[in-house]
């Protein structure tokens, strides 16, 4: 009897980790391919890159619907679909800056709010999947409308994208980074508060706040990149930024699944998930200082060059005027 229980435990142990790899591989590849997508965007333009990416993503998603086991999903959904999404997503952030300047934050918020609308509708369309959300089932048992959690995140994320996108238009220059710091701070804190929610209403409140600042993070990412590097290099900047994001997006869910398998709950995973945003927010505080220092050095260099040119112009004017005066004196003599 004891051996049978051990066998059942061994068979059950990898379920959470393996299933987590499918979604984490997909999310990781979406961001990992963004630097490559930025190269294609510079070579072929935003429109062509996005159309090809959408076609590849469609092929990957359609092929995923025909598989009967989890292994082929690593290829069809985790790689093909994700690469297509990456080539469609990265140009959508770059192209706005070429058409909008003054209200770039608001426009970026409006464009990115489209995904929030789908996030609101998705839980109802896939309710049979959300019935298997183990954290909510284990913590609050059955009878709760688990789709409400995703819906709340989608609603406030859409509001946050519109609201903070508009606010970012009134924040001058690189100071927009402080909005990003604020969003990382709240995202990290709310992630750590999820295991502390013993009442379903408290979990909804935490998700509402998290969704609001998730919208802030998404809507002002592109405007900050434009402020730091300019329109000429923004494609590469956004590509590499999203590329670095692929690391936690890929390894995070499998680690959470392993912790769930070993410890029996997601509490530690949520606590650990809150640490990177807090560290990232602290590091972001240095960007305005570094950017200001480089800007002052650049101003000194350009100021010195301007002074040298002014002196050269003055010397040339003096030499030309002295030559004219000499000719006039010779003619008088």
C-alpha positions as a Python dict, from the first residue, in 0.01 Angstrom:
ca = {
    (1, 'X'): (0, 0, 0),
    (2, 'X'): (283, 238, 86),
    (3, 'X'): (467, 156, -238),
    (4, 'X'): (150, 220, -434),
    (5, 'X'): (111, 563, -273),
    (6, 'X'): (474, 645, -355),
    (7, 'X'): (421, 542, -719),
    (8, 'X'): (113, 762, -744),
    (9, 'X'): (308, 1051, -594),
    (10, 'X'): (589, 1004, -844),
    (11, 'X'): (344, 1000, -1132),
    (12, 'X'): (173, 1315, -1008),
    (13, 'X'): (482, 1515, -916),
    (14, 'X'): (587, 1647, -1259),
    (15, 'X'): (236, 1752, -1369),
    (16, 'X'): (250, 2113, -1253),
    (17, 'X'): (607, 2170, -1371),
    (18, 'X'): (555, 2013, -1715),
    (19, 'X'): (233, 2197, -1788),
    (20, 'X'): (394, 2521, -1673),
    (21, 'X'): (671, 2477, -1930),
    (22, 'X'): (429, 2514, -2222),
    (23, 'X'): (304, 2858, -2124),
    (24, 'X'): (640, 2974, -1990),
    (25, 'X'): (819, 2868, -2309),
    (26, 'X'): (561, 3056, -2513),
    (27, 'X'): (587, 3375, -2307),
    (28, 'X'): (964, 3351, -2297),
    (29, 'X'): (996, 3305, -2673),
    (30, 'X'): (765, 3600, -2738),
    (31, 'X'): (1008, 3829, -2560),
    (32, 'X'): (1326, 3641, -2653),
    (33, 'X'): (1260, 3687, -3026),
    (34, 'X'): (1196, 4061, -2992),
    (35, 'X'): (1563, 4159, -3054),
    (36, 'X'): (1550, 3954, -3376),
    (37, 'X'): (1217, 4114, -3465),
    (38, 'X'): (1373, 4457, -3415),
    (39, 'X'): (1635, 4377, -3679),
    (40, 'X'): (1364, 4274, -3927),
    (41, 'X'): (1168, 4587, -3838),
    (42, 'X'): (1466, 4805, -3928),
    (43, 'X'): (1525, 4611, -4250),
    (44, 'X'): (1172, 4560, -4385),
    (45, 'X'): (956, 4804, -4188),
    (46, 'X'): (695, 4765, -3916),
    (47, 'X'): (402, 4666, -4138),
    (48, 'X'): (566, 4381, -4329),
    (49, 'X'): (722, 4238, -4013),
    (50, 'X'): (391, 4248, -3824),
    (51, 'X'): (193, 4084, -4107),
    (52, 'X'): (442, 3798, -4142),
    (53, 'X'): (447, 3754, -3764),
    (54, 'X'): (68, 3736, -3749),
    (55, 'X'): (65, 3470, -4022),
    (56, 'X'): (326, 3257, -3842),
    (57, 'X'): (136, 3293, -3514),
    (58, 'X'): (-186, 3183, -3684),
    (59, 'X'): (-14, 2872, -3821),
    (60, 'X'): (127, 2786, -3479),
    (61, 'X'): (-206, 2831, -3303),
    (62, 'X'): (-399, 2631, -3561),
    (63, 'X'): (-150, 2345, -3550),
    (64, 'X'): (-171, 2344, -3169),
    (65, 'X'): (-542, 2269, -3187),
    (66, 'X'): (-475, 1932, -3355),
    (67, 'X'): (-224, 1788, -3107),
    (68, 'X'): (-334, 1519, -2861),
    (69, 'X'): (-45, 1530, -2610),
    (70, 'X'): (159, 1793, -2433),
    (71, 'X'): (494, 1732, -2607),
    (72, 'X'): (404, 1873, -2952),
    (73, 'X'): (277, 2190, -2783),
    (74, 'X'): (635, 2281, -2699),
    (75, 'X'): (694, 2326, -3073),
    (76, 'X'): (358, 2445, -3206),
    (77, 'X'): (253, 2673, -2920),
    (78, 'X'): (578, 2733, -2734),
    (79, 'X'): (795, 2819, -3034),
    (80, 'X'): (603, 2871, -3362),
    (81, 'X'): (310, 3062, -3217),
    (82, 'X'): (535, 3258, -2980),
    (83, 'X'): (777, 3362, -3255),
    (84, 'X'): (488, 3485, -3467),
    (85, 'X'): (349, 3686, -3177),
    (86, 'X'): (691, 3836, -3115),
    (87, 'X'): (723, 3957, -3475),
    (88, 'X'): (374, 4107, -3454),
    (89, 'X'): (408, 4261, -3107),
    (90, 'X'): (742, 4441, -3129),
    (91, 'X'): (658, 4653, -3438),
    (92, 'X'): (329, 4759, -3277),
    (93, 'X'): (526, 4937, -3004),
    (94, 'X'): (772, 5097, -3244),
    (95, 'X'): (539, 5228, -3514),
    (96, 'X'): (343, 5459, -3282),
    (97, 'X'): (644, 5679, -3216),
    (98, 'X'): (681, 5752, -3586),
    (99, 'X'): (332, 5903, -3607),
    (100, 'X'): (269, 6051, -3262),
    (101, 'X'): (492, 6274, -3050),
    (102, 'X'): (293, 6496, -2815),
    (103, 'X'): (37, 6236, -2706),
    (104, 'X'): (249, 5922, -2744),
    (105, 'X'): (163, 5794, -2396),
    (106, 'X'): (-213, 5823, -2448),
    (107, 'X'): (-199, 5662, -2793),
    (108, 'X'): (14, 5378, -2660),
    (109, 'X'): (-238, 5327, -2380),
    (110, 'X'): (-529, 5312, -2625),
    (111, 'X'): (-351, 5061, -2850),
    (112, 'X'): (-240, 4832, -2568),
    (113, 'X'): (-583, 4850, -2401),
    (114, 'X'): (-715, 4618, -2672),
    (115, 'X'): (-553, 4318, -2505),
    (116, 'X'): (-719, 4412, -2176),
    (117, 'X'): (-1062, 4387, -2338),
    (118, 'X'): (-985, 4034, -2451),
    (119, 'X'): (-851, 3951, -2105),
    (120, 'X'): (-1190, 4047, -1962),
    (121, 'X'): (-1375, 3817, -2204),
    (122, 'X'): (-1126, 3528, -2206),
    (123, 'X'): (-1216, 3377, -1865),
    (124, 'X'): (-1580, 3337, -1966),
    (125, 'X'): (-1482, 3180, -2298),
    (126, 'X'): (-1245, 2936, -2127),
    (127, 'X'): (-1434, 2874, -1805),
    (128, 'X'): (-1382, 2501, -1823),
    (129, 'X'): (-1006, 2567, -1793),
    (130, 'X'): (-1026, 2810, -1503),
    (131, 'X'): (-1212, 2544, -1305),
    (132, 'X'): (-871, 2378, -1269),
    (133, 'X'): (-695, 2681, -1118),
    (134, 'X'): (-556, 2500, -816),
    (135, 'X'): (-447, 2797, -607),
    (136, 'X'): (-798, 2941, -589),
    (137, 'X'): (-956, 2598, -540),
    (138, 'X'): (-716, 2506, -262),
    (139, 'X'): (-744, 2838, -82),
    (140, 'X'): (-1113, 2919, -122),
    (141, 'X'): (-1261, 2581, -221),
    (142, 'X'): (-1533, 2549, -486),
    (143, 'X'): (-1823, 2782, -546),
    (144, 'X'): (-1616, 3091, -624),
    (145, 'X'): (-1631, 3265, -959),
    (146, 'X'): (-1267, 3211, -1042),
    (147, 'X'): (-1297, 3388, -1377),
    (148, 'X'): (-1368, 3712, -1188),
    (149, 'X'): (-999, 3732, -1091),
    (150, 'X'): (-875, 3748, -1450),
    (151, 'X'): (-1161, 3978, -1540),
    (152, 'X'): (-1064, 4222, -1263),
    (153, 'X'): (-702, 4225, -1376),
    (154, 'X'): (-813, 4288, -1735),
    (155, 'X'): (-1047, 4574, -1639),
    (156, 'X'): (-801, 4765, -1422),
    (157, 'X'): (-514, 4693, -1661),
    (158, 'X'): (-710, 4860, -1940),
    (159, 'X'): (-792, 5154, -1714),
    (160, 'X'): (-427, 5179, -1609),
    (161, 'X'): (-304, 5185, -1969),
    (162, 'X'): (-536, 5471, -2058),
    (163, 'X'): (-488, 5662, -1733),
    (164, 'X'): (-112, 5638, -1696),
    (165, 'X'): (-60, 5676, -2070),
    (166, 'X'): (-233, 6013, -2044),
    (167, 'X'): (-42, 6106, -1728),
    (168, 'X'): (290, 6019, -1897),
    (169, 'X'): (224, 6286, -2160),
    (170, 'X'): (242, 6549, -1886),
    (171, 'X'): (559, 6410, -1726),
    (172, 'X'): (863, 6571, -1892),
    (173, 'X'): (1144, 6369, -2044),
    (174, 'X'): (1315, 6092, -1855),
    (175, 'X'): (1111, 6157, -1540),
    (176, 'X'): (858, 5915, -1688),
    (177, 'X'): (1084, 5646, -1542),
    (178, 'X'): (948, 5726, -1196),
    (179, 'X'): (604, 5610, -1310),
    (180, 'X'): (765, 5281, -1405),
    (181, 'X'): (930, 5263, -1063),
    (182, 'X'): (590, 5314, -901),
    (183, 'X'): (434, 5039, -1111),
    (184, 'X'): (713, 4791, -1027),
    (185, 'X'): (680, 4872, -658),
    (186, 'X'): (307, 4798, -649),
    (187, 'X'): (334, 4489, -872),
    (188, 'X'): (598, 4341, -643),
    (189, 'X'): (406, 4420, -325),
    (190, 'X'): (76, 4289, -461),
    (191, 'X'): (244, 3964, -571),
    (192, 'X'): (368, 3910, -217),
    (193, 'X'): (25, 3987, -72),
    (194, 'X'): (-158, 3719, -272),
    (195, 'X'): (-73, 3435, -27),
    (196, 'X'): (-190, 3655, 262),
    (197, 'X'): (-543, 3686, 121),
    (198, 'X'): (-767, 3457, 326),
    (199, 'X'): (-1088, 3611, 195),
    (200, 'X'): (-1186, 3599, -172),
    (201, 'X'): (-1274, 3970, -169),
    (202, 'X'): (-923, 4056, -52),
    (203, 'X'): (-776, 3859, -343),
    (204, 'X'): (-996, 4054, -584),
    (205, 'X'): (-878, 4384, -432),
    (206, 'X'): (-514, 4281, -471),
    (207, 'X'): (-573, 4177, -834),
    (208, 'X'): (-746, 4509, -908),
    (209, 'X'): (-444, 4705, -784),
    (210, 'X'): (-200, 4474, -963),
    (211, 'X'): (-389, 4511, -1291),
    (212, 'X'): (-390, 4891, -1261),
    (213, 'X'): (-12, 4915, -1231),
    (214, 'X'): (42, 4640, -1486),
    (215, 'X'): (-134, 4873, -1729),
    (216, 'X'): (99, 5153, -1621),
    (217, 'X'): (406, 4940, -1692),
    (218, 'X'): (288, 4836, -2037),
    (219, 'X'): (163, 5176, -2157),
    (220, 'X'): (473, 5383, -2076),
    (221, 'X'): (741, 5133, -2177),
    (222, 'X'): (761, 5262, -2536),
    (223, 'X'): (747, 5637, -2446),
    (224, 'X'): (1038, 5590, -2205),
    (225, 'X'): (1241, 5415, -2475),
    (226, 'X'): (1176, 5704, -2715),
    (227, 'X'): (1290, 5954, -2451),
    (228, 'X'): (1612, 5765, -2377),
    (229, 'X'): (1740, 5665, -2721),
    (230, 'X'): (1532, 5859, -2975),
    (231, 'X'): (1323, 5742, -3269),
    (232, 'X'): (1621, 5616, -3469),
    (233, 'X'): (1732, 5351, -3217),
    (234, 'X'): (1401, 5281, -3042),
    (235, 'X'): (1338, 4957, -3232),
    (236, 'X'): (1661, 4801, -3106),
    (237, 'X'): (1603, 4938, -2755),
    (238, 'X'): (1254, 4790, -2721),
    (239, 'X'): (1371, 4464, -2877),
    (240, 'X'): (1653, 4414, -2629),
    (241, 'X'): (1434, 4527, -2339),
    (242, 'X'): (1174, 4263, -2419),
    (243, 'X'): (1451, 4012, -2486),
    (244, 'X'): (1581, 4046, -2130),
    (245, 'X'): (1225, 4004, -2003),
    (246, 'X'): (1219, 3658, -2160),
    (247, 'X'): (1447, 3516, -1889),
    (248, 'X'): (1206, 3547, -1592),
    (249, 'X'): (908, 3478, -1817),
    (250, 'X'): (1059, 3145, -1919),
    (251, 'X'): (1198, 3012, -1593),
    (252, 'X'): (938, 3164, -1358),
    (253, 'X'): (634, 2938, -1416),
    (254, 'X'): (831, 2609, -1411),
    (255, 'X'): (999, 2714, -1086),
    (256, 'X'): (656, 2798, -943),
    (257, 'X'): (532, 2456, -1055),
    (258, 'X'): (828, 2281, -892),
    (259, 'X'): (774, 2472, -568),
    (260, 'X'): (408, 2372, -577),
    (261, 'X'): (504, 2008, -629),
    (262, 'X'): (759, 2012, -346),
    (263, 'X'): (587, 2235, -89),
    (264, 'X'): (222, 2171, -166),
    (265, 'X'): (124, 2536, -223),
    (266, 'X'): (207, 2839, -438),
    (267, 'X'): (275, 3070, -142),
    (268, 'X'): (656, 3069, -171),
    (269, 'X'): (630, 3116, -548),
    (270, 'X'): (422, 3432, -501),
    (271, 'X'): (666, 3567, -242),
    (272, 'X'): (960, 3508, -477),
    (273, 'X'): (769, 3657, -772),
    (274, 'X'): (748, 3988, -588),
    (275, 'X'): (1125, 4024, -545),
    (276, 'X'): (1238, 4096, -907),
    (277, 'X'): (994, 4390, -959),
    (278, 'X'): (1114, 4551, -635),
    (279, 'X'): (1479, 4513, -738),
    (280, 'X'): (1401, 4637, -1089),
    (281, 'X'): (1224, 4943, -952),
    (282, 'X'): (1526, 5028, -735),
    (283, 'X'): (1761, 4997, -1033),
    (284, 'X'): (1534, 5214, -1249),
    (285, 'X'): (1577, 5501, -1002),
    (286, 'X'): (1936, 5535, -1128),
    (287, 'X'): (1835, 5595, -1492),
    (288, 'X'): (1738, 5967, -1462),
    (289, 'X'): (2065, 6037, -1278),
    (290, 'X'): (2278, 5852, -1535),
    (291, 'X'): (2090, 6008, -1827),
    (292, 'X'): (2125, 6357, -1675),
    (293, 'X'): (2497, 6307, -1622),
    (294, 'X'): (2551, 6198, -1982),
    (295, 'X'): (2337, 6484, -2106),
    (296, 'X'): (2550, 6736, -1913),
    (297, 'X'): (2868, 6586, -2055),
    (298, 'X'): (2719, 6604, -2403),
    (299, 'X'): (2616, 6966, -2349),
    (300, 'X'): (2970, 7052, -2240),
    (301, 'X'): (3115, 6883, -2547),
    (302, 'X'): (2874, 7049, -2787),
    (303, 'X'): (2916, 7379, -2604),
    (304, 'X'): (3293, 7361, -2646),
    (305, 'X'): (3258, 7276, -3015),
    (306, 'X'): (3020, 7568, -3065),
    (307, 'X'): (3266, 7802, -2890),
    (308, 'X'): (3551, 7682, -3112),
    (309, 'X'): (3340, 7738, -3423),
    (310, 'X'): (3245, 8086, -3303),
    (311, 'X'): (3612, 8173, -3244),
    (312, 'X'): (3704, 8038, -3587),
    (313, 'X'): (3429, 8245, -3748),
    (314, 'X'): (3545, 8555, -3561),
    (315, 'X'): (3906, 8498, -3666),
    (316, 'X'): (3802, 8450, -4027),
    (317, 'X'): (3594, 8768, -4014),
    (318, 'X'): (3882, 8963, -3857),
    (319, 'X'): (4129, 8834, -4114),
    (320, 'X'): (3896, 8913, -4402),
    (321, 'X'): (3821, 9262, -4267),
    (322, 'X'): (4193, 9333, -4212),
    (323, 'X'): (4263, 9227, -4569),
    (324, 'X'): (3993, 9460, -4699),
    (325, 'X'): (4130, 9747, -4486),
    (326, 'X'): (4481, 9686, -4621),
    (327, 'X'): (4359, 9694, -4981),
    (328, 'X'): (4174, 10020, -4919),
    (329, 'X'): (4482, 10179, -4761),
    (330, 'X'): (4698, 10068, -5055),
    (331, 'X'): (4452, 10216, -5301),
    (332, 'X'): (4451, 10547, -5112),
    (333, 'X'): (4830, 10561, -5118),
}
